[in-house]
Amino acid sequence: MIGKDLGLRTDQLDDVKSIRGMRVEEIAKLVTAGERFDKVKPKVDATNGDSFDRMAEMLTRTQVEKLKELKGKAFVDIAAQKVNPGAALDVIPKAPYPTELFGLYDFEVR
């Protein structure tokens, strides 16, 4: 699907398939190596980044720009951010029914 969106040529599609296959094999080796998650995750992230870089190298400038648009923004680690619990209450929508009725049967409510 991305190949179609980027307008990849047949030879580029073959290269992408090859790079993706190597990426899958490398990640499979890392995941099954028996190391703990905290050791494996940075290696998997590096493998993903390397694969993306290799794919970007074979693209034209126009295709690279389009790929960046398709890739979107990086996710933010909300667990690492300081959270103001009181601020979240302003965002929570009001329930259509009073919460004290939760768990009651309809005949009990009537």
Number of C-alpha atoms within 10 A of each C-alpha: 6 11 14 9 11 17 15 16 12 10 9 15 15 12 15 20 13 13 17 16 12 14 19 16 12 15 18 12 12 18 17 9 10 9 11 9 11 8 11 17 15 11 16 19 12 12 18 17 13 14 19 15 11 14 19 17 11 13 17 12 11 10 17 16 14 15 18 11 10 12 9 8 8 6 6 8 7 8 7 7 8 7 10 8 8 8 9 9 10 9 8 8 7 10 7 6 8 8 9 7 11 9 8 9 9 8 6 8 8 5
